[in-house]
Amino acid sequence: MGSNQQYQISPIEMGVTLISLIFGVGILTLPRVLAERVGTTDGWISILVAGFITMSLVYIYVRIQKKFPTQSLLEFIANGKIGKWGAKVLAFFFIFYFTVLLAFQVRILAMATKLYLIDQTPSEVVIGIILLIITYAASKGMQGIVHIHLMFMPFILTALFGVIIFNLGEADFGQLLPVVSEGFMPVLSGILPPMFSFAVIMFLFFFMGHMKESDLRSLPLNIAILFLVLTYTFLAIISYVTFGLEMTKVITFPAIELAKEIEIIGGFIERLESLFLTVYIMAIFTTMATVLFANIKTIEEQFIPSKKLRTWIPPVIIFIIFIISFIPDSITSLENVGQLLAVLGDVLLILGIVSGYITVWIRKRSKTSFDNSSQV
């Protein structure tokens, strides 16, 4: 497992990594899930509210991270006698979340691939190949992971903006009216689905320790988050004004169906949904490789001190993910897993920030007490 311990991430690289990570989590299904959850076309407002919450959390965490530069959150918490065990408990929940998230993502990708690309290929083969490839990518360490995000991002953004722009001609924006027709309660109930995607900002806990102390600023990261939130918002709006609310509710992957609606003059590309899905595979591949890297790294640092035993971690984790990915037997049960992950991800995000704040407060107080006793 490459560690690239000396590699330092720039603010731009971190911003691009965050954008790529979030795109790879829920972009295929978010418009449908929001339509079902909110019940109106106001789901785009839920995305904006969730984005504001996410930007606030990024601001708070960056201020905390400045108290322990060059360290990850778990490394900082584990420095104390009691914190050592607290870090292990927190690490256990992160490992569980990462493992189930990977199983969820690979199953969603296998379903989309089977539906639009290679319908005759067994899902077991697709999932097995994907897991092997992301394991190889994760083995390249932090620097390799970040550079993959940088390399794929232009293609991902081009595909997304292409889908949005080329569907404007058929859009009926009157379907968005009236705005907030049933009040703000449905809008607030729709915050959880986009927060499922935005919760992956928790990777700041693991990556910001690789940034220079002078680069620990929230503004570049929040600019990236704002860009991403607006993109998600436009994608949801285009889904509603193209398909309508009721149709969006029953389309499994609205983002891919939007690509099918595009008509290229001359017909030199017949199946744009296949092209879009291929680009989306880039997004979910980079996200899964990052999640797997963080998962393996957390297990190594918190539970497996022996370097000889560490070689067994990737194959064991991949086998567990493979088994878990086939437990949901339908898209409905898979969505139930997604709802569980959304809640767990948000809880872990808040818990990580609160744990970091409490640890900083306790150690600052202990240091002040020690300094006062020394003066006496």
Salt bridges, closest charged atoms under 4 A:
GLU36 OE2 - ARG32 NH1 3.68
GLU246 OE2 - LYS249 NZ 3.55
GLU257 OE1 - LYS260 NZ 3.90
GLU273 OE2 - ARG271 NE 3.05
GLU335 OE2 - ARG32 NH1 2.15
